[in-house]
Amino acid sequence: MSKALPIAVAVLLGGAALVPVYYATQHPADASASTVSQSSKPVEKISYALGYEVASQTPEEVDSNAFISGIRDARAKKERQFTDEELQAAYADFQKEMQNKQINDAKAVKPEAQPASAANKDVNFLAENAKKDGVKTTASGLQYKITQQGKGKQPNAQSVVKVHYTGKLLDGKVFDSSVERGQPVEFPLNQVIPGWTEGLQLMKEGSKATLYIPAQLAYGEQGVPGTIPPNSTLIFDVELIKVN
């Protein structure tokens, strides 16, 4: 299997807390009538079920026509059309599109588009939090506080980092925690929400920090269904364990 493929698949399929998907395809696949019916052969029904299951777990960014072409080429044992380098470049471009779309969508949200109480709560929290000792605010609106200063390497946007973290909503509800799972997470910094990409670059190996991430640098107006409400400011306690 291509070394580039696991990374691309992870971006499209996994990591609700770390890899948000906001970019919607502008070229939907052509619809076609199903050829499977109650009288179909068992293998046809099973094949249909497998396809249905894959589609239900993939976001609308996946181009159905290209996806099917990949399956057909693989089954026909044809050479893959793209090199690892081309896939890595495509992934990088796609990631930028997702992040730019996320930021632009968040900027376009009007205050009246969200409940006044929720909007005011987030705005007031960030305004008051910015006044606290040790809390710094960057040009993007990210707030952070270094709680333990490390002495190791400092990552850049292309670094692969290993971290422990706990993510909370403003009401203190924990929505994701590698600490609770007892397993640190390792990922490239250019594959996560903008607040993480920026915030982790302000730390060194061995550092611990609290990141206060406004919605436009997190999951924007879409949120994460069932986990993170739309337009939520998030708080992450992060330990940067290693930088590769």
N, C-alpha and C positions, 0 to 999 in steps of 0.2 A: 504493500500500500504506500502511496505517496506520503512523504513526511509532512507535506503541507496540508493534506486533507484532514487529519485529526484536529488541527487548529481551526480550520474553517468550519468543520462540522460542529465543534464545540461552541463556536460563536453563534451559529444558527440554531442549535438545539438546546443548549444548556445554560446554566448559570444565571438564573433569574436575578439573583442578588448582585452579580458582578458584571454581567454582560447584557445590558438592556438592548432591545431591538425596537427601533423607532422608524427605520426607513421603510416605506411602503413602495413596492414595485409599481412602476408606471406602465408596465407592459404585461398585463395579466395573460395567462395561458388561454388558448382557445378552448372553449368548452366543447365537449363531445358526449354523446349519449352513451350510457353504460351498455356494454354488450353482455353483462352477466345477468342471469335471471334464475328463477327457482328451478328451471330445468337444466341449468349449467352443470358441468362435471364437477366432482368434488375438488379437483386441483384448481379449477377456475374460481370456485368460491373461496378457497383458501388463499389463492393469489390476490383476489379482490380484497379479502380481509387484511392481508399484509399491507397492501397499498393504502387502504383506508387508515390503518393504524399509523403508518409512517406519516401520512398527510396530516393526521390529527395532532401529531407531535411536532410538526414543523411550522414555522411562521409563514405569513403570506409573502415574505421576501423571496422564498424559494420559487424559481421559475419552473413551472411544471414541465414545459416542453424540453428545457435543457436537462432537467432531472431525468426524464424518461430517456433522452438521448444517451445520457451517461450509462443508464442501466442497459440499454440495447448494445452499446459499444462494448461494455464489459462482458455481457453474455456472449457476444460474437467474438470475444477475445481480440478486439482491435486495439491498436496502440492508443494510449490516452492522448487527447488532443492538446493538453497543456502541460508544460514542465512544472516542476516544483517551484522554480523561480517565478514563473508567470502566475501561478496560483497565489504565491505569497504576495506578489505585487497587487493582484486583484483583491486579495483579502485586505491589504492596507488601504486601498482606495475605498473599499466598501465600508471599512471601519470609520474612515473620515466622513463619509457620507452620513452614516448613522449618527455620529456625534454632532455634525453640523445641523442635521435635521432636528435632532433633539434640542439643541440650543436655540435654534430659530423658532421652533414651535413654542418653547417656553417663553421666549421674548414676546411672541405674538399673543400670548394669553392675556386677556384684559382682566383687571381686578374683579369686575362684576361676573366673570365667567366661573368663579369659584365662590362658595359661600363666604359672606363677609367675615363671619367669625373665624373661619379657618384661615383666610388670607391675612387678617389682622393678627392672628395668633403667631403665624410664622414671621411676619414682618416685625412684630414687636419683640419676639424672642431674639431674632438676629440683631436687632438694634440694641437691645439691652446686653446681649452676650458680648457684643463687640467692645463694651466698656469694661469688661472683667479683666482682672490681672492676668497677664500671660497670653491672652487671646489676641491673635493677629488676623487681619483681614487682607486678602490679596485683591488685586485689581478685578478679578473675575467675580468677586463676592464670596469666595471660599473663606471660611474662618477655621483657624486651627490653633491648637495649644500643645506645645511639646511638654510632655510630663516626665520624660526620661530622655536625656540626651545621649545618643550613641556615638561611637567613635569610628565606626566602620565606613564602608563605601556608601556613596550617595547615588541613587539610581537616576537614569534619564528615562525619557518616554519609551525607549526601546528595550529597557532592561527587563529581565525576568526576575520577579521578586517572590520571596516566601514570607508569608505574614500570618499572624493570628489576629482575629478581629471579632468585634461584637457590634452589630448594627441595631440602632434603636430609633423609634419614632419620638416626637417631642413629648408624648405622654409617658415615655419610659418603656413602652412595650418593645421587647426584643423580637425582631423579625428574622434575624439570621445571626448565627454565631459559630465560628470555627472553634472557639474556645469550648463551647458546650459540646461540640462533636468530638473534641479532643484530637483534632487533626488540622495542622496548619494548611493553608492553601498556597499554591504556587501558580503564577500566571504572568504573562507579559503585560506591562503597564499600559500598552496601547490597546488593550482589549477590554478595558473596564470603563465605568462611567467617568466623565470628565473630572469630577471632584476627586476621585481616587487617583487618576493619572497625574493631576496637579499636586495633590496633597502628599502622595508618597515621595515625590521628588524633593520635598522640603525636609525629608528625614534622612538619617543615616542608619546603617546597620546597627542594631541594638537599641534604636530609639523607640519610644512609645509616645503616642500622640492621640489627641481627640480631634476628629475632623467634624466640622459643622457644615454640612453640604446643602446649599439652597436647592430647591427643586430643579432650577434650570441647569444645574450641574449634576443632577441625579437622574430621576426617572420622569421628570417633567409632568405634563398634564395627563399622561397615560397612566403613571404609576405602575404598580405590579398587581394585577387583579388578585384579590383575596389576601394580599400581604401588605402592600404599600398604597395608601390612598393617593389619588392624583394631587399634584402640586405640593408634595410633602418635603419639608426640610428634614434631613436625616442626620443622625449623630453616630459616628463610628469611633470606637476605641480601637486603635490599631497598634500592633507591635511589628516592627520591621525586623524580621529574623535574619534574612539573607538577601544579597543582591548578586545576580549572575550577569 
